[in-house]
C-alpha cells in the first residue's frame, strides 16, 4: 500500500534492528526533558516488545519513504498475565506499539500504519487491541481516539486504551 509516496508493508525478519530503533523512539519525552538512555530498551520491561519478534500472534507493518528507507513501525504483540506489557488488558488482546522517526511525525504516516494494522486484525478476526500512552503525548492520544480507542485505566503515569475494531 502506498500513501503519499510512503509504502506500508508487513514487518520482515530483516526489520528487527529497525523495530529496536522504533522501540526507543516510542518512549515519550516531554518537551525540555532529557531523553532516555538508549540502553533502557534492553531492560526486560521494554525488550519484551521486540525480543524474539516473529512469534505466533505477532503482527506488524513498516512505513518506508520513497527511497525505501524505513521511517516508522506499528506492531501488535500478545502478552500474558505473567509477562504484561504496559497496556496489557488480557491474553487475547494484543498490545500495540507505534513509532515514527521524529522528522516523519505529523504527516499522516502513523494513521496509515494504524489503519493497516486494524484492517489486518479485522481480516484475522482479532477482536481488540490495547496500548499505553502518556497523557502528555497529545498528538498520539488524539490519533488513537480518532481510531476508536477508549481509556480503560492507568498504569503509572500512562493511560491504557483499548479499541474493538
C-alpha positions in Angstrom: 0.0 0.0 0.0 1.4 3.4 -0.9 0.4 6.6 0.9 1.7 10.0 -0.2 5.0 8.4 -1.5 5.2 6.1 1.6 4.9 2.4 1.3 3.3 0.3 4.1 4.4 -3.3 4.1 4.4 -6.2 6.6 7.3 -6.4 9.0 10.0 -8.9 7.8 12.7 -10.6 9.8 15.3 -8.2 8.4 13.3 -5.3 10.1 14.2 -6.4 13.6 17.0 -3.9 14.1 14.6 -1.1 12.9 12.0 -2.4 15.4 14.6 -1.9 18.2 15.2 1.7 16.9 11.4 2.3 16.9 11.1 0.9 20.4 13.4 3.7 21.6 11.5 6.3 19.5 8.3 5.2 21.1 9.4 6.4 24.6 7.7 9.7 25.1 9.9 12.5 26.4 8.1 15.8 27.3 9.4 19.0 25.8 12.5 20.2 27.5 13.3 16.9 29.4 16.3 14.8 28.9 15.8 11.8 26.6 16.2 8.3 28.0 19.5 6.5 27.9 19.4 4.2 24.8 20.2 1.2 26.9 16.8 1.3 28.5 15.4 -0.7 25.6 17.5 -3.7 26.8 15.6 -3.8 30.1 13.2 -6.7 30.3 10.2 -4.5 30.8 10.8 -2.9 27.4 12.8 -5.5 25.5 9.8 -7.9 25.5 8.2 -5.7 22.9 10.8 -6.7 20.2 12.7 -9.7 21.5 12.0 -12.9 19.5 9.9 -10.9 17.0 8.0 -13.1 14.6 6.4 -15.5 17.1 2.9 -16.6 16.6 0.4 -13.8 17.0 2.9 -11.0 16.2 1.6 -8.5 13.6 3.4 -5.5 12.3 3.9 -3.1 9.5 6.7 -0.8 8.4 6.4 2.6 6.6 9.1 3.3 4.1 9.8 6.5 2.3 10.1 6.9 -1.5 13.8 5.8 -1.2 12.8 2.6 0.6 14.2 3.8 4.0 12.1 2.6 7.0 10.6 5.6 8.8 8.1 4.1 11.1 6.6 0.9 12.5 3.5 -0.4 14.1 3.4 -3.7 16.0 0.8 -5.8 17.9 2.0 -8.5 20.2 0.3 -10.8 22.7 1.4 -10.8 26.3 0.4 -12.9 29.3 -0.7 -12.2 32.9 2.9 -13.3 34.0 4.6 -11.1 31.4 2.4 -8.0 31.0 3.1 -5.1 28.7 2.3 -1.5 29.9 -1.0 -1.6 28.0 -2.0 -5.2 28.9 -5.7 -5.9 29.3 -5.9 -9.6 28.6 -4.0 -12.5 27.0 -6.2 -12.5 23.8 -5.9 -8.7 23.2 -2.6 -7.8 21.6 -0.8 -4.6 22.7 0.1 -2.1 20.0 3.3 -0.2 19.6 3.6 2.7 17.2 6.6 4.9 16.5 8.0 7.2 13.7 11.3 8.8 13.2 10.9 12.3 14.6 11.2 14.1 11.2 8.3 12.0 9.8 5.8 12.7 12.5 2.7 14.8 11.7 2.4 13.6 8.1 -0.3 11.0 8.4 2.0 8.1 8.4 1.0 7.0 11.9 -2.6 7.0 10.8 -1.8 5.0 7.7 0.1 2.4 9.8 -2.7 2.2 12.3 -5.3 1.7 9.5 -3.1 -1.1 8.0 -2.9 -2.9 11.4 -6.6 -2.6 12.2 -7.5 -3.8 8.7 -5.2 -6.8 9.2 -6.6 -7.5 12.6 -10.2 -7.5 11.2 -9.1 -9.9 8.5 -7.6 -12.2 11.1 -10.6 -12.0 13.4 -8.7 -10.3 16.2 -11.3 -8.7 18.4 -9.4 -5.9 20.0 -6.1 -4.1 20.6 -4.7 -2.2 23.6 -2.0 0.3 24.1 -0.3 2.5 26.7 0.2 6.2 26.0 1.5 9.2 28.1 -1.4 11.6 28.5 1.1 14.4 27.7 1.6 13.0 24.2 -1.5 14.8 22.9 -0.9 14.1 19.2 -0.8 10.3 19.9 -3.8 10.4 22.2 -5.8 12.3 19.5 -4.8 9.8 16.9 -5.8 6.8 19.0 -9.2 8.5 19.8 -9.8 9.0 16.1 -9.5 5.3 15.6 -11.9 4.5 18.4 -9.6 3.9 21.3 -11.1 4.5 24.7 -9.4 5.0 28.1 -9.8 1.9 30.3 -7.3 2.6 33.1 -3.9 4.0 34.1 -0.6 2.2 34.7 1.9 4.5 36.5 1.6 7.8 34.6 0.3 6.3 31.3 -3.2 5.8 30.0 -4.2 2.3 28.9 -6.6 2.5 25.9 -8.5 -0.2 24.0 -10.2 -0.4 20.7 -12.5 -3.1 19.4 -12.3 -2.5 15.6 
